[in-house]
């Protein structure tokens, strides 16, 4: 949000903003698999420490150098740093406890990300209004510094999967041949696209219909509060529903919300749609990570998460570019509707998995 609004303030077009947002994903698309292998081999602690430090540096760059060109460097570094945080934290939570607890553990991790996503847009929106865009980046740089301090204070080793030496000719394509991983990658791509494009499209859409930065921040925070709400209920949902049923419902809800977004022209309907969309998308992430971890070969869980991250970021490198260009050429409504159609097609696929699951 902060990057999008600052880029627009500095005179960037919607296409330029799409280029900026795609840089969050470009280098992670190329480096995620190698990052996963590194974390499998060396453990998560040092990569996490370096990633938190890099996040603080990247967020502070626009504060010290308030230029559009700085945002290109900052977004690239932010993307790589968060990639390491994401893979390492999934490795830690997946390795903690028994396999029966895995979906629950990923629910707690997702809950933590939801808390962060609830606070971040509110802090960013009001920091922009009270302090200005560049100083808002300085405020956001404080959070990874706090995380680095907390990691340094923890002296006990972090949980990690048992290290298993890779077979001599093991390659990343081996993972794509595993049916369980294929299915998980497919639905994960759709849901992550729905999530990431929300954070890209809503600031653009809000600015286009004349909303203030604080209003946009409240809308984004409503989405995050919804993900937080549904994830507090995930322990109950996991006990009552099949995992593929949760994914099916998430895709149906998300597709329906994206159909309705272009009809919302003020804050109240955008708040409602954002909350419902957050309930849908927020419920799926812990289940997907549990399915992925369970389907991964022993000792290659981090690599599998890295491959998923690479596939998603490869898509997200192009989608913001295409979305920015399309919204400039034909308006934002077709972008919302194409995404809605893709999500609803994914719901049909997930429904088939529900029927075939034991």
Secondary structure, 3 states (H helix, E strand, C coil): CHHHHHHHHCCCCHHHHHHHHHHHHHHHHHHHHHHHHHHHHHCCHHHHHHHHHHHHHHHHHHHHCCCHHHHHHHHHHHHHHHHHHHHHHHHHHHHCCCHHHHHHHHHHHHHHHHHHHHHHHHHHHHHHHHHCHHHHHHHHHHHHHHHHHHHHHCCCCCCCCCCCCCCCCCCHHHHHCCHHHHHHHHHHHHHHHHHHHHHHHHHHHHHHCCCCHHHHHHHHHHHHHHHHHHHHCHHHHHHHCCHHHHHHHHHHHHHHHHHHHCCCCCHHHHHHHHHHHHHHHHHHHHHHHHHHHHHCCCCCHHHHHHHHHHHHHHHHHHHHHHHHHHHHHHCCHHHHHHHHHHHHHHHHHHHHHHHHCC
